[in-house]
Amino acid sequence: MVVLSCRQEQEARYSNRSSRVYSESSEEQSLCEDPFPLLCKKTQCIIYIGDGRSTYKYRTRTYATPHKMMNHMESHLKDVPKFQRISCTHPVCQSEGLVLKHLQHFKSHVQAVHGISLRP
């Protein structure tokens, strides 16, 4: 049903009718776009993306450089023991119940699946 709502009615190429082309409303557009794509921007915090208590704007915020984002991520991960199991906080991974073996496995997953590089 959502797929059909993403369709636009296009004007026929050689039509004598008015040149009106119908566009999607912003509500329909938001239904068609994935609010949290699996592949993220390199400057996004994967922890913030998964924070369901925060606003969409806060969850999708970006840092000025990947280096600043890495510094920020280190503050999130500094108290996590190296060999503790850790869940990926991305909404798609949360819905699948993805739990990773240890911190390095989490960092590798975040880079491979979400496109966000973290320091080893």
SEMARMI-513968 format. One record per residue (C-alpha): residue number from 0; x negated, y, z negated. Coordinates in steps of 0.25 Angstrom, whole numbers, plus 2048, in hexadecimal, padded with zeros to 3 digits. Each point is the difference from the previous one (the first is absolute). Layout:
<sites>
<pos=NUM c1=X c2=Y c3=Z>
...
</sites>
This chain:
<sites>
<pos=0 c1=800 c2=800 c3=800>
<pos=1 c1=7F5 c2=809 c3=7FD>
<pos=2 c1=7F9 c2=7FE c3=80D>
<pos=3 c1=80D c2=804 c3=807>
<pos=4 c1=800 c2=80D c3=7F8>
<pos=5 c1=7F2 c2=803 c3=805>
<pos=6 c1=805 c2=801 c3=80F>
<pos=7 c1=802 c2=80D c3=807>
<pos=8 c1=80A c2=802 c3=80B>
<pos=9 c1=7F9 c2=805 c3=80C>
<pos=10 c1=805 c2=809 c3=80B>
<pos=11 c1=801 c2=7F9 c3=80D>
<pos=12 c1=7F5 c2=804 c3=80A>
<pos=13 c1=809 c2=805 c3=80B>
<pos=14 c1=80D c2=804 c3=7F8>
<pos=15 c1=809 c2=80B c3=803>
<pos=16 c1=804 c2=801 c3=7F1>
<pos=17 c1=7FB c2=80A c3=7F6>
<pos=18 c1=7F1 c2=7FF c3=7FD>
<pos=19 c1=803 c2=7FC c3=7F1>
<pos=20 c1=7F6 c2=7F5 c3=7FA>
<pos=21 c1=804 c2=7FB c3=7F3>
<pos=22 c1=7F6 c2=7FF c3=7F5>
<pos=23 c1=7FF c2=7F9 c3=7F3>
<pos=24 c1=804 c2=806 c3=7F3>
<pos=25 c1=7F5 c2=801 c3=7F6>
<pos=26 c1=807 c2=7F6 c3=7F8>
<pos=27 c1=800 c2=7F6 c3=80B>
<pos=28 c1=7F1 c2=803 c3=803>
<pos=29 c1=7FC c2=7FD c3=7F2>
<pos=30 c1=807 c2=7F2 c3=801>
<pos=31 c1=7F8 c2=7FD c3=80C>
<pos=32 c1=7F3 c2=804 c3=7FB>
<pos=33 c1=7F9 c2=7F7 c3=7F6>
<pos=34 c1=7FE c2=809 c3=7F4>
<pos=35 c1=7F3 c2=7F8 c3=7FB>
<pos=36 c1=7F9 c2=7FA c3=80C>
<pos=37 c1=7F7 c2=7F4 c3=7FD>
<pos=38 c1=7F4 c2=808 c3=807>
<pos=39 c1=7FE c2=80C c3=7F7>
<pos=40 c1=7F8 c2=80D c3=802>
<pos=41 c1=7F1 c2=7FF c3=7FC>
<pos=42 c1=803 c2=80B c3=7F6>
<pos=43 c1=80C c2=7FA c3=7F9>
<pos=44 c1=800 c2=7FA c3=7F2>
<pos=45 c1=805 c2=7F2 c3=800>
<pos=46 c1=804 c2=801 c3=7F2>
<pos=47 c1=809 c2=80C c3=802>
<pos=48 c1=806 c2=7FA c3=80C>
<pos=49 c1=806 c2=7F5 c3=7F7>
<pos=50 c1=804 c2=809 c3=7F5>
<pos=51 c1=80F c2=7FE c3=801>
<pos=52 c1=803 c2=80B c3=7F5>
<pos=53 c1=7FA c2=80B c3=808>
<pos=54 c1=806 c2=808 c3=80C>
<pos=55 c1=7FD c2=7FD c3=80E>
<pos=56 c1=7F7 c2=80C c3=802>
<pos=57 c1=7F8 c2=7FC c3=7F4>
<pos=58 c1=7FE c2=7F2 c3=804>
<pos=59 c1=7FC c2=804 c3=80F>
<pos=60 c1=7F6 c2=80B c3=7FC>
<pos=61 c1=7F2 c2=800 c3=806>
<pos=62 c1=7F3 c2=804 c3=7FB>
<pos=63 c1=7F7 c2=80A c3=807>
<pos=64 c1=7F5 c2=7F5 c3=804>
<pos=65 c1=7FF c2=7F1 c3=7FE>
<pos=66 c1=7F5 c2=802 c3=7F7>
<pos=67 c1=809 c2=808 c3=7F6>
<pos=68 c1=80A c2=7F5 c3=801>
<pos=69 c1=7F6 c2=7F6 c3=7FD>
<pos=70 c1=7FC c2=808 c3=7F3>
<pos=71 c1=80F c2=801 c3=7FC>
<pos=72 c1=802 c2=7F1 c3=802>
<pos=73 c1=7F4 c2=7FD c3=7F8>
<pos=74 c1=807 c2=807 c3=7F4>
<pos=75 c1=80C c2=7F6 c3=802>
<pos=76 c1=7F7 c2=7F4 c3=801>
<pos=77 c1=7F5 c2=803 c3=7F5>
<pos=78 c1=807 c2=7F9 c3=7F5>
<pos=79 c1=804 c2=7F3 c3=808>
<pos=80 c1=7F7 c2=7F5 c3=7FD>
<pos=81 c1=7F9 c2=7FA c3=80C>
<pos=82 c1=805 c2=7F2 c3=800>
<pos=83 c1=80F c2=804 c3=7FC>
<pos=84 c1=80B c2=7FC c3=809>
<pos=85 c1=806 c2=80D c3=806>
<pos=86 c1=80D c2=803 c3=808>
<pos=87 c1=800 c2=809 c3=80C>
<pos=88 c1=808 c2=80C c3=7FE>
<pos=89 c1=805 c2=802 c3=80E>
<pos=90 c1=80F c2=7FF c3=801>
<pos=91 c1=7FF c2=7F5 c3=80B>
<pos=92 c1=7F6 c2=7F8 c3=7F8>
<pos=93 c1=808 c2=802 c3=7F3>
<pos=94 c1=80D c2=7FA c3=807>
<pos=95 c1=7F8 c2=7F4 c3=804>
<pos=96 c1=7FA c2=7FE c3=7F1>
<pos=97 c1=7F2 c2=801 c3=805>
<pos=98 c1=7F6 c2=7FE c3=7F5>
<pos=99 c1=7F1 c2=800 c3=803>
<pos=100 c1=7F5 c2=7F7 c3=7FA>
<pos=101 c1=7F7 c2=80C c3=7FA>
<pos=102 c1=7FC c2=80E c3=802>
<pos=103 c1=7F7 c2=7FE c3=80C>
<pos=104 c1=80B c2=7F8 c3=807>
<pos=105 c1=80A c2=80C c3=7FE>
<pos=106 c1=7F6 c2=809 c3=806>
<pos=107 c1=7FE c2=7F7 c3=80C>
<pos=108 c1=80F c2=7FF c3=802>
<pos=109 c1=802 c2=80F c3=7FF>
<pos=110 c1=7F6 c2=802 c3=80B>
<pos=111 c1=804 c2=7F5 c3=809>
<pos=112 c1=80F c2=801 c3=7FF>
<pos=113 c1=802 c2=80F c3=7FC>
<pos=114 c1=7F4 c2=806 c3=807>
<pos=115 c1=7FC c2=807 c3=7F3>
<pos=116 c1=7F1 c2=7FE c3=7FE>
<pos=117 c1=7FB c2=7FF c3=7F1>
<pos=118 c1=7F3 c2=800 c3=7FA>
<pos=119 c1=7FB c2=7F1 c3=7FD>
</sites>
